[in-house]
Amino acid sequence: MSVYLTAVAAVWGIAAGLALPRAIHRLAVASGEPVRTDDEDGRPYPTGARGWIGGSSGQNTQQRPYGTVLLCVTACAALAALVGARPELVVWLLLVPLGVLLARIDLAVFRLPDVLTLPALAGTAALLGAAALLPGHEGSWPRALLGGVVLGAVYFLLFLINPAGMGFGDVKLAPTLGLALGWYGWPVLFAGTFAGFVLGAVAGLVLLATRRANRKTPLPFGPFMLIGALGGVLLATA
């Protein structure tokens, strides 16, 4: 069963990865700027969902989906293999492409758009609530909700202490990750959160050591938060 489930999840990861490049290009704009309405070659995107879903229609090689597909496939297959046929797996598989989309945008323009982070929070809370009503789930919805509140508060406090070192988009993303990690317990919440900070610190040190950055160079933290949360969920289900 797990082999077939993992294969289905991998196919979902491929489809999701192929669908993301257009949305990445349109949303990867500086704060305050409107989303892009034209592709890299200046041609207007179609209206409706067709304008958001699919590969890049321009010639920009940076928008080729190979890396995005690989990230989605790897995460989806790993989650399916370890979580198994539990209701919460659907929630995690839906969050993977959203997380990849957020990470790619943050890496490109150092921001996590509200149009993604806020619906992610509401959707994750609702879907985990539905999963908690189904047999076979392995988690606690009340604890997940509390975990979202706690992690959001922690990041908000860090933002107040050092606004230059923590973007407010990170604060808005934190409750969603707190929901996912808190679903499995407080040790998982701590481990996934701590992993994100460790990964961010290691990446910063590597960039300093290789002279690709200095102490004032901004570093997008969203991708490390997301990888840490994924690691926490995988660790909880391993």
Backbone as CSV, one residue per row, in Angstrom:
resi,resn,N_x,N_y,N_z,CA_x,CA_y,CA_z,C_x,C_y,C_z
1,MET,0.828,-1.211,0.000,0.000,0.000,0.000,0.858,1.255,0.000
2,SER,1.914,1.267,0.832,2.746,2.458,0.937,3.477,2.744,-0.363
3,VAL,3.833,1.674,-1.111,4.523,1.874,-2.387,3.595,2.581,-3.373
4,TYR,2.353,2.111,-3.469,1.399,2.734,-4.385,1.080,4.158,-3.939
5,LEU,0.943,4.342,-2.641,0.649,5.673,-2.117,1.789,6.636,-2.409
6,THR,3.016,6.157,-2.239,4.177,6.992,-2.529,4.242,7.342,-4.012
7,ALA,3.907,6.378,-4.869,3.911,6.632,-6.310,2.866,7.673,-6.686
8,VAL,1.683,7.561,-6.103,0.622,8.544,-6.380,1.052,9.932,-5.902
9,ALA,1.668,9.976,-4.718,2.135,11.260,-4.190,3.221,11.853,-5.078
10,ALA,4.091,10.998,-5.620,5.142,11.485,-6.513,4.547,12.073,-7.788
11,VAL,3.519,11.415,-8.320,2.841,11.949,-9.510,2.213,13.300,-9.196
12,TRP,1.591,13.402,-8.015,1.033,14.680,-7.592,2.140,15.736,-7.507
13,GLY,3.303,15.357,-6.980,4.411,16.294,-6.880,4.878,16.774,-8.244
14,ILE,4.914,15.868,-9.221,5.307,16.260,-10.579,4.312,17.257,-11.151
15,ALA,3.025,16.923,-11.024,1.986,17.815,-11.558,2.023,19.178,-10.882
16,ALA,2.184,19.175,-9.552,2.224,20.442,-8.821,3.440,21.261,-9.210
17,GLY,4.589,20.597,-9.335,5.807,21.309,-9.708,5.715,21.932,-11.093
18,LEU,5.103,21.223,-12.028,4.941,21.757,-13.382,3.958,22.918,-13.426
19,ALA,3.055,22.971,-12.441,2.029,24.019,-12.432,2.514,25.323,-11.815
20,LEU,3.648,25.320,-11.110,4.039,26.475,-10.299,4.808,27.597,-11.011
21,PRO,5.620,27.339,-12.025,6.487,28.412,-12.546,5.771,29.696,-12.927
22,ARG,4.591,29.590,-13.494,3.879,30.807,-13.904,3.483,31.643,-12.696
23,ALA,3.001,30.970,-11.647,2.629,31.694,-10.424,3.864,32.301,-9.759
24,ILE,4.987,31.586,-9.791,6.230,32.121,-9.222,6.607,33.413,-9.925
25,HIS,6.577,33.382,-11.246,6.958,34.576,-12.014,6.015,35.745,-11.740
26,ARG,4.723,35.473,-11.621,3.764,36.559,-11.450,3.821,37.175,-10.057
27,LEU,4.105,36.347,-9.043,4.071,36.835,-7.663,5.433,37.309,-7.155
28,ALA,6.494,36.974,-7.857,7.826,37.363,-7.399,8.118,38.812,-7.786
29,VAL,7.431,39.721,-7.111,7.601,41.153,-7.328,7.901,41.809,-5.989
30,ALA,8.494,42.978,-6.039,8.828,43.697,-4.812,7.562,44.105,-4.066
31,SER,7.716,44.309,-2.774,6.587,44.702,-1.935,5.970,45.996,-2.440
32,GLY,4.656,46.012,-2.546,3.951,47.201,-3.017,3.707,47.229,-4.507
33,GLU,4.376,46.367,-5.260,4.186,46.325,-6.711,3.068,45.345,-7.065
34,PRO,2.315,45.626,-8.121,1.255,44.686,-8.533,1.854,43.422,-9.129
35,VAL,1.092,42.365,-9.119,1.563,41.115,-9.709,1.781,41.319,-11.203
36,ARG,2.664,40.527,-11.763,2.948,40.651,-13.197,1.762,40.153,-14.017
37,THR,1.488,40.858,-15.078,0.403,40.461,-15.985,0.944,39.952,-17.316
38,ASP,2.267,40.104,-17.533,2.888,39.656,-18.786,3.971,38.632,-18.483
39,ASP,4.245,37.772,-19.440,5.329,36.809,-19.274,6.663,37.488,-19.561
40,GLU,7.741,36.698,-19.550,9.084,37.273,-19.723,9.279,37.924,-21.086
41,ASP,8.471,37.509,-22.062,8.582,38.072,-23.401,7.595,39.214,-23.645
42,GLY,6.879,39.646,-22.579,5.964,40.766,-22.708,4.580,40.411,-23.205
43,ARG,4.288,39.124,-23.310,2.961,38.721,-23.767,2.023,38.597,-22.564
44,PRO,0.815,39.115,-22.666,-0.112,39.062,-21.518,-0.521,37.630,-21.198
45,TYR,-0.650,37.356,-19.913,-1.133,36.048,-19.483,-2.618,35.917,-19.747
46,PRO,-3.105,34.708,-19.981,-4.557,34.510,-20.138,-5.287,34.870,-18.847
47,THR,-6.550,35.144,-18.958,-7.350,35.440,-17.773,-7.747,34.140,-17.077
48,GLY,-8.112,34.274,-15.808,-8.558,33.111,-15.056,-7.413,32.220,-14.614
49,ALA,-7.753,30.973,-14.310,-6.764,30.036,-13.779,-5.644,29.766,-14.768
50,ARG,-5.934,29.837,-16.062,-4.902,29.566,-17.073,-3.750,30.553,-16.973
51,GLY,-4.026,31.715,-16.434,-2.967,32.713,-16.298,-2.073,32.477,-15.095
52,TRP,-2.435,31.526,-14.248,-1.669,31.266,-13.034,-1.049,29.877,-12.981
53,ILE,-1.627,28.940,-13.685,-1.199,27.550,-13.591,-0.466,27.144,-14.857
54,GLY,0.718,26.580,-14.685,1.464,26.077,-15.825,2.884,26.596,-15.851
55,GLY,3.603,26.140,-16.833,4.986,26.549,-16.982,5.103,27.949,-17.527
56,SER,6.305,28.469,-17.467,6.547,29.802,-17.995,6.416,29.773,-19.507
57,SER,5.761,30.784,-20.057,5.576,30.843,-21.506,6.670,31.626,-22.199
58,GLY,7.592,32.196,-21.414,8.690,32.954,-22.000,9.936,32.119,-22.170
59,GLN,11.029,32.772,-22.475,12.282,32.078,-22.754,13.273,32.147,-21.599
60,ASN,12.863,32.681,-20.464,13.747,32.826,-19.309,14.050,31.458,-18.717
61,THR,15.289,31.036,-18.795,15.657,29.698,-18.312,15.512,29.581,-16.808
62,GLN,15.491,30.717,-16.083,15.330,30.652,-14.636,13.948,30.152,-14.242
63,GLN,12.994,30.227,-15.168,11.642,29.799,-14.858,11.368,28.364,-15.313
64,ARG,12.383,27.647,-15.793,12.195,26.251,-16.129,11.926,25.462,-14.856
65,PRO,11.036,24.482,-14.937,10.484,23.903,-13.708,11.289,22.777,-13.083
66,TYR,12.496,22.475,-13.574,13.188,21.276,-13.109,13.383,21.272,-11.591
67,GLY,13.946,22.330,-11.057,14.193,22.386,-9.620,12.910,22.372,-8.816
68,THR,11.906,23.085,-9.301,10.619,23.134,-8.606,9.969,21.754,-8.574
69,VAL,10.005,21.056,-9.701,9.437,19.703,-9.765,10.178,18.766,-8.831
70,LEU,11.508,18.862,-8.819,12.299,17.983,-7.961,11.961,18.197,-6.490
71,LEU,11.811,19.450,-6.080,11.450,19.746,-4.698,10.087,19.165,-4.346
72,CYS,9.113,19.371,-5.226,7.763,18.882,-4.957,7.717,17.363,-4.909
73,VAL,8.364,16.713,-5.861,8.349,15.250,-5.898,9.014,14.669,-4.662
74,THR,10.173,15.196,-4.295,10.898,14.662,-3.148,10.093,14.806,-1.866
75,ALA,9.544,15.998,-1.645,8.780,16.234,-0.417,7.515,15.383,-0.375
76,CYS,6.778,15.330,-1.483,5.520,14.575,-1.509,5.759,13.086,-1.313
77,ALA,6.770,12.545,-2.001,7.051,11.116,-1.877,7.504,10.769,-0.465
78,ALA,8.351,11.609,0.125,8.830,11.343,1.491,7.678,11.381,2.487
79,LEU,6.792,12.357,2.330,5.649,12.458,3.239,4.733,11.245,3.115
80,ALA,4.452,10.840,1.891,3.570,9.687,1.696,4.190,8.420,2.267
81,ALA,5.493,8.254,2.071,6.151,7.046,2.562,6.149,6.969,4.079
82,LEU,6.277,8.102,4.751,6.393,8.095,6.210,5.059,8.297,6.920
83,VAL,4.204,9.161,6.395,2.911,9.409,7.036,1.960,8.247,6.784
84,GLY,2.007,7.703,5.564,1.108,6.610,5.232,-0.300,7.107,4.943
85,ALA,-1.228,6.173,4.887,-2.607,6.484,4.506,-3.391,7.042,5.690
86,ARG,-2.989,8.207,6.121,-3.686,8.890,7.213,-4.333,10.153,6.671
87,PRO,-5.413,10.596,7.289,-6.132,11.766,6.745,-5.264,13.010,6.609
88,GLU,-4.335,13.198,7.547,-3.522,14.419,7.503,-2.565,14.460,6.320
89,LEU,-2.320,13.297,5.681,-1.431,13.290,4.523,-1.950,14.211,3.425
90,VAL,-3.265,14.263,3.247,-3.855,15.143,2.230,-3.480,16.595,2.509
91,VAL,-3.509,16.975,3.770,-3.164,18.349,4.143,-1.709,18.628,3.793
92,TRP,-0.826,17.712,4.140,0.603,17.928,3.876,0.872,17.993,2.371
93,LEU,0.218,17.132,1.588,0.454,17.137,0.148,-0.047,18.421,-0.499
94,LEU,-1.090,19.016,0.063,-1.560,20.300,-0.448,-0.629,21.438,-0.042
95,LEU,-0.001,21.299,1.113,0.894,22.353,1.586,2.240,22.353,0.856
96,VAL,2.645,21.207,0.318,3.962,21.134,-0.327,4.092,22.133,-1.479
97,PRO,3.221,22.119,-2.492,3.393,23.103,-3.573,3.285,24.546,-3.091
98,LEU,2.434,24.788,-2.098,2.333,26.135,-1.548,3.645,26.531,-0.885
99,GLY,4.252,25.606,-0.146,5.529,25.889,0.495,6.633,26.139,-0.514
100,VAL,6.665,25.343,-1.590,7.669,25.546,-2.638,7.463,26.895,-3.310
101,LEU,6.214,27.242,-3.568,5.906,28.544,-4.167,6.390,29.678,-3.280
102,LEU,6.116,29.599,-1.989,6.556,30.631,-1.049,8.076,30.712,-0.991
103,ALA,8.733,29.556,-0.953,10.191,29.545,-0.867,10.828,30.179,-2.096
104,ARG,10.313,29.848,-3.273,10.888,30.402,-4.494,10.685,31.917,-4.569
105,ILE,9.528,32.397,-4.137,9.275,33.837,-4.145,10.178,34.545,-3.142
106,ASP,10.324,33.961,-1.958,11.160,34.582,-0.925,12.618,34.634,-1.378
107,LEU,13.084,33.595,-2.022,14.455,33.589,-2.536,14.655,34.639,-3.622
108,ALA,13.609,34.902,-4.393,13.727,35.839,-5.503,13.621,37.293,-5.063
109,VAL,12.669,37.599,-4.171,12.391,39.005,-3.863,12.290,39.285,-2.361
110,PHE,12.662,38.332,-1.522,12.698,38.548,-0.067,11.331,38.960,0.491
111,ARG,10.295,38.256,0.100,8.979,38.521,0.663,8.109,37.275,0.577
112,LEU,7.152,37.202,1.492,6.180,36.118,1.511,4.798,36.770,1.390
113,PRO,4.191,36.698,0.223,2.956,37.466,-0.026,1.798,37.055,0.887
114,ASP,1.052,38.065,1.346,-0.131,37.807,2.171,-1.157,36.953,1.431
115,VAL,-1.212,37.089,0.114,-2.195,36.355,-0.667,-1.961,34.851,-0.581
116,LEU,-0.777,34.455,-0.110,-0.470,33.034,0.084,-0.450,32.651,1.560
117,THR,0.181,33.472,2.396,0.355,33.077,3.796,-0.955,33.069,4.580
118,LEU,-1.812,34.046,4.347,-3.051,34.132,5.130,-4.051,33.031,4.757
119,PRO,-4.304,32.772,3.458,-5.162,31.624,3.130,-4.560,30.295,3.573
120,ALA,-3.223,30.204,3.566,-2.582,28.969,4.021,-2.913,28.694,5.482
121,LEU,-2.919,29.728,6.282,-3.236,29.574,7.700,-4.675,29.098,7.888
122,ALA,-5.612,29.783,7.260,-7.019,29.417,7.407,-7.291,28.031,6.835
123,GLY,-6.725,27.745,5.664,-6.955,26.455,5.030,-6.371,25.302,5.813
124,THR,-5.163,25.485,6.354,-4.533,24.421,7.128,-5.313,24.135,8.402
125,ALA,-5.756,25.181,9.082,-6.541,24.991,10.298,-7.830,24.234,9.995
126,ALA,-8.512,24.616,8.919,-9.777,23.969,8.571,-9.572,22.519,8.143
127,LEU,-8.554,22.272,7.321,-8.322,20.916,6.821,-7.859,19.981,7.928
128,LEU,-7.042,20.472,8.844,-6.640,19.626,9.969,-7.833,19.343,10.881
129,GLY,-8.727,20.310,11.006,-9.945,20.070,11.766,-10.775,18.968,11.136
130,ALA,-10.859,18.968,9.798,-11.584,17.905,9.100,-10.870,16.565,9.264
131,ALA,-9.536,16.576,9.180,-8.770,15.337,9.343,-8.971,14.746,10.732
132,ALA,-9.112,15.611,11.733,-9.292,15.148,13.108,-10.629,14.435,13.300
133,LEU,-11.576,14.677,12.401,-12.879,14.026,12.499,-12.892,12.639,11.860
134,LEU,-11.843,12.312,11.115,-11.784,11.046,10.395,-11.003,10.006,11.183
135,PRO,-11.361,8.734,11.031,-10.615,7.683,11.744,-9.214,7.514,11.166
136,GLY,-8.301,7.114,12.016,-6.941,6.823,11.568,-5.979,7.985,11.633
137,HIS,-6.451,9.170,12.032,-5.526,10.297,12.108,-4.583,10.113,13.297
138,GLU,-3.450,10.751,13.199,-2.441,10.636,14.263,-1.981,12.033,14.654
139,GLY,-2.789,12.694,15.432,-2.457,14.045,15.838,-3.582,14.641,16.643
140,SER,-3.397,15.886,17.064,-4.382,16.581,17.886,-4.668,17.941,17.271
141,TRP,-5.947,18.166,16.917,-6.303,19.458,16.334,-6.226,20.594,17.352
142,PRO,-6.734,20.437,18.572,-6.579,21.524,19.549,-5.115,21.879,19.798
143,ARG,-4.262,20.864,19.885,-2.845,21.150,20.089,-2.248,21.839,18.866
144,ALA,-2.708,21.459,17.671,-2.234,22.121,16.459,-2.594,23.603,16.475
145,LEU,-3.841,23.910,16.858,-4.260,25.310,16.941,-3.417,26.076,17.952
146,LEU,-3.172,25.466,19.086,-2.357,26.117,20.104,-0.918,26.277,19.626
147,GLY,-0.436,25.272,18.908,0.912,25.370,18.353,1.044,26.517,17.374
148,GLY,-0.007,26.745,16.565,0.019,27.876,15.643,0.067,29.196,16.367
149,VAL,-0.703,29.304,17.447,-0.705,30.537,18.240,0.664,30.760,18.881
150,VAL,1.221,29.699,19.448,2.504,29.821,20.143,3.618,30.220,19.181
151,LEU,3.707,29.521,18.044,4.803,29.827,17.118,4.620,31.202,16.497
152,GLY,3.379,31.585,16.215,3.145,32.937,15.719,3.573,33.987,16.722
153,ALA,3.290,33.750,18.004,3.671,34.693,19.051,5.191,34.775,19.185
154,VAL,5.861,33.634,19.068,7.327,33.614,19.172,7.954,34.447,18.055
155,TYR,7.476,34.246,16.855,8.041,34.990,15.726,7.687,36.473,15.811
156,PHE,6.499,36.779,16.283,6.130,38.188,16.447,7.023,38.862,17.479
157,LEU,7.341,38.147,18.556,8.239,38.683,19.567,9.625,38.914,18.987
158,LEU,10.116,37.960,18.191,11.425,38.117,17.550,11.420,39.314,16.601
159,PHE,10.302,39.523,15.929,10.193,40.663,15.024,10.247,41.978,15.793
160,LEU,9.583,42.023,16.944,9.606,43.240,17.754,11.003,43.511,18.296
161,ILE,11.722,42.456,18.654,13.070,42.612,19.206,14.049,43.075,18.138
162,ASN,13.939,42.483,16.941,14.893,42.812,15.881,14.176,42.857,14.537
163,PRO,13.489,43.960,14.234,12.737,44.045,12.968,13.624,43.886,11.740
164,ALA,14.884,44.293,11.844,15.771,44.181,10.689,16.161,42.735,10.403
165,GLY,16.050,41.880,11.391,16.476,40.489,11.210,15.339,39.527,10.965
166,MET,14.101,40.013,11.020,12.948,39.129,10.856,11.862,39.856,10.071
167,GLY,11.511,39.335,8.902,10.484,39.961,8.105,9.091,39.645,8.651
168,PHE,8.147,40.546,8.409,6.799,40.311,8.920,6.106,39.192,8.142
169,GLY,6.572,38.925,6.930,6.055,37.775,6.200,6.380,36.479,6.916
170,ASP,7.564,36.424,7.531,7.934,35.243,8.319,6.983,35.068,9.501
171,VAL,6.599,36.185,10.106,5.663,36.149,11.237,4.322,35.580,10.778
172,LYS,3.879,35.963,9.591,2.588,35.495,9.086,2.642,34.034,8.644
173,LEU,3.812,33.559,8.258,3.964,32.157,7.876,4.042,31.248,9.086
174,ALA,4.592,31.750,10.181,4.860,30.927,11.357,3.636,30.183,11.895
175,PRO,2.448,30.807,12.013,1.309,30.061,12.560,0.934,28.829,11.741
176,THR,1.065,28.913,10.419,0.759,27.746,9.590,1.716,26.599,9.896
177,LEU,2.986,26.915,10.031,3.965,25.882,10.362,3.746,25.372,11.780
178,GLY,3.314,26.270,12.675,3.000,25.848,14.029,1.840,24.865,14.061
179,LEU,0.862,25.060,13.181,-0.249,24.117,13.080,0.249,22.729,12.686
180,ALA,1.079,22.687,11.647,1.572,21.397,11.152,2.433,20.688,12.184
181,LEU,3.318,21.422,12.817,4.220,20.809,13.802,3.484,20.486,15.093
182,GLY,2.610,21.397,15.529,1.871,21.166,16.758,0.918,19.989,16.661
183,TRP,0.483,19.653,15.464,-0.376,18.485,15.251,0.253,17.230,15.851
184,TYR,1.573,17.125,15.762,2.275,15.928,16.229,2.845,16.057,17.637
185,GLY,2.841,17.247,18.215,3.293,17.370,19.589,4.288,18.501,19.790
186,TRP,4.484,18.855,21.049,5.383,19.959,21.392,6.846,19.673,21.072
187,PRO,7.361,18.452,21.291,8.750,18.193,20.886,8.958,18.386,19.386
188,VAL,7.961,18.006,18.586,8.064,18.180,17.141,8.039,19.666,16.784
189,LEU,7.199,20.432,17.459,7.148,21.873,17.236,8.505,22.509,17.524
190,PHE,9.103,22.115,18.630,10.409,22.667,18.974,11.471,22.236,17.962
191,ALA,11.470,20.940,17.603,12.500,20.420,16.705,12.415,21.070,15.334
192,GLY,11.194,21.181,14.776,11.044,21.785,13.458,11.407,23.250,13.440
193,THR,11.052,23.960,14.500,11.392,25.379,14.592,12.893,25.566,14.755
194,PHE,13.489,24.793,15.652,14.927,24.885,15.896,15.714,24.542,14.638
195,ALA,15.238,23.538,13.892,15.925,23.146,12.655,15.966,24.294,11.666
196,GLY,14.872,25.060,11.576,14.862,26.194,10.666,15.903,27.237,11.018
197,PHE,16.044,27.536,12.306,17.054,28.507,12.729,18.473,27.979,12.489
198,VAL,18.675,26.686,12.750,20.000,26.099,12.529,20.360,26.147,11.050
199,LEU,19.426,25.775,10.183,19.692,25.805,8.746,19.992,27.217,8.267
200,GLY,19.238,28.195,8.771,19.494,29.580,8.397,20.863,30.048,8.850
201,ALA,21.256,29.665,10.071,22.561,30.051,10.592,23.681,29.410,9.787
202,VAL,23.536,28.128,9.468,24.562,27.428,8.691,24.701,28.048,7.308
203,ALA,23.572,28.343,6.661,23.625,28.966,5.337,24.320,30.319,5.399
204,GLY,24.019,31.104,6.434,24.674,32.396,6.589,26.175,32.270,6.775
205,LEU,26.598,31.309,7.579,28.023,31.091,7.807,28.736,30.639,6.539
206,VAL,28.076,29.787,5.766,28.677,29.330,4.514,28.843,30.495,3.546
207,LEU,27.827,31.351,3.448,27.918,32.506,2.560,29.017,33.462,3.005
208,LEU,29.159,33.625,4.326,30.246,34.476,4.835,31.607,33.864,4.540
209,ALA,31.722,32.552,4.766,33.009,31.882,4.566,33.439,31.900,3.109
210,THR,32.481,31.819,2.207,32.796,31.823,0.777,32.792,33.235,0.188
211,ARG,32.599,34.238,1.048,32.609,35.645,0.663,31.550,35.979,-0.374
212,ARG,30.455,35.249,-0.321,29.324,35.556,-1.194,28.336,36.484,-0.503
213,ALA,28.629,36.823,0.753,27.778,37.737,1.506,28.588,38.325,2.639
214,ASN,28.082,39.415,3.204,28.691,39.982,4.395,27.638,40.026,5.500
215,ARG,27.985,40.598,6.642,27.066,40.580,7.783,25.790,41.381,7.544
216,LYS,25.822,42.286,6.566,24.650,43.109,6.289,23.821,42.588,5.112
217,THR,24.263,41.512,4.490,23.535,40.958,3.357,22.239,40.309,3.835
218,PRO,21.092,40.693,3.273,19.825,40.068,3.706,19.758,38.608,3.274
219,LEU,19.114,37.814,4.087,18.973,36.383,3.818,17.508,36.002,4.000
220,PRO,16.855,35.508,2.955,15.447,35.111,3.116,15.337,33.939,4.078
221,PHE,14.477,34.082,5.076,14.384,33.060,6.120,13.244,32.078,5.883
222,GLY,12.285,32.454,5.030,11.147,31.593,4.768,11.514,30.186,4.327
223,PRO,12.452,30.027,3.366,12.810,28.671,2.947,13.337,27.805,4.084
224,PHE,14.086,28.388,4.995,14.622,27.609,6.118,13.508,27.236,7.102
225,MET,12.562,28.136,7.301,11.408,27.810,8.128,10.641,26.625,7.547
226,LEU,10.440,26.647,6.234,9.680,25.601,5.568,10.415,24.263,5.586
227,ILE,11.717,24.289,5.329,12.492,23.044,5.347,12.521,22.468,6.757
228,GLY,12.690,23.338,7.751,12.690,22.871,9.130,11.372,22.232,9.517
229,ALA,10.263,22.851,9.081,8.940,22.297,9.385,8.737,20.959,8.697
230,LEU,9.176,20.856,7.447,9.077,19.574,6.734,9.889,18.511,7.450
231,GLY,11.099,18.871,7.872,11.928,17.927,8.606,11.274,17.490,9.907
232,GLY,10.603,18.423,10.597,9.936,18.089,11.840,8.802,17.099,11.627
233,VAL,8.000,17.314,10.583,6.904,16.400,10.279,7.435,15.019,9.903
234,LEU,8.491,14.991,9.086,9.069,13.709,8.675,9.659,12.976,9.889
235,LEU,10.297,13.716,10.757,10.877,13.114,11.951,9.783,12.536,12.858
236,ALA,8.672,13.244,12.960,7.579,12.780,13.814,6.949,11.501,13.300
237,THR,6.963,11.319,11.979,6.285,10.165,11.392,7.233,9.034,11.035
238,ALA,8.534,9.249,11.174,9.510,8.217,10.792,9.399,7.019,11.732
